């Protein structure tokens, strides 16, 4: 539980700050929500570390591999009635 100081400041519990990746300097947006208060974490201005970026990249690669698992992509796609080159000339005045 947090207490409000005489300067109306509130401390965020460490467990919540770690769970939501709140760091010093992050923006917190407060808004009224009926009988309560809604707290939203704004975009962080600090750049991600290399370790954080690599972790996010690895997670995205795993998600993509799961999505593609078991899918067969034909080397020659079926005839669609148009070719890729048509996309660059279609609709242009002649």
N, C-alpha and C positions, 0 to 999 in steps of 0.2 A: 504494500500500500504506500502511496506517495502522499506527502503533505504539501500544501501550498505555502510558500514562504511569504514574508511581509512584502516582498517585491512582486508577488503574484507569479513566482516561478515554480515549476513542477519538475521533479526528477522522474525520468522514465526508468522503470525497473530494468536491470541489466539483462535479464532473460528475454524480455520483450525487445529490447534494443538489438540484441544479438540475433534473435529470430527474424526480425524485419530489416536487419542490416542498417540500422540507424547509426550514424557516425557524427562526431562533433562537426558542426557547420551545416548539417543537413537542414532543410526547411521543413517545418511542421505547420500544417494548415489546420486551424480550428474552426468549426462551424456548429451552429445550433442545430440539433436534431430532435425536435419535440421536447421531451423532458430531459434529454441527455445532451451530450456533446460528442460530435464526430471529430476524430483526429485523422488526418491524412498526411502521409509522408510525401513531400515534394521531391522533385528530381534532385539528385545529388550533383553538386558541381565538381566533386572530386573525380578524377579519372580512375578507372579500374586498374588494379595492379596487374602485372603480367600473369600471376597465378590465378587471379579471378577471371581474367579474360580467357586463359587456357581452360579453366574449369567449365565456363559457359560454352566454349567451342566444343569441348569433348562431349558435353551433354547434348548439344545440337547434333553432333555427328551420330551419337547413339540413337537419338530420336529418328533421324533420317534413315538409318540402317534398319530400324524396326519397321518403319513405313514401307520400305522397299523389299523387306524380307518376303520371299516367295513370289514376287512379281516377276513375270517374264517379259522382257522388252524385245520385240522382234527387230532383227537387223534391217529388214525391209518392211516398213509399215504398209498397211493396206492402202490401195488407191483411194484418195479422198476427193478426187476430181480437181485438185489443184496442186501446184508445186510450191515449194518455199520461195522460189524466185518470183512467183506471181505476187507475193505480198509486197514486193518493192516496186512493182509497176502498175498494179491494179488501182484503178480510180484516178490515175493521172491523165491529164489531157494529152491527146496524141498529136 
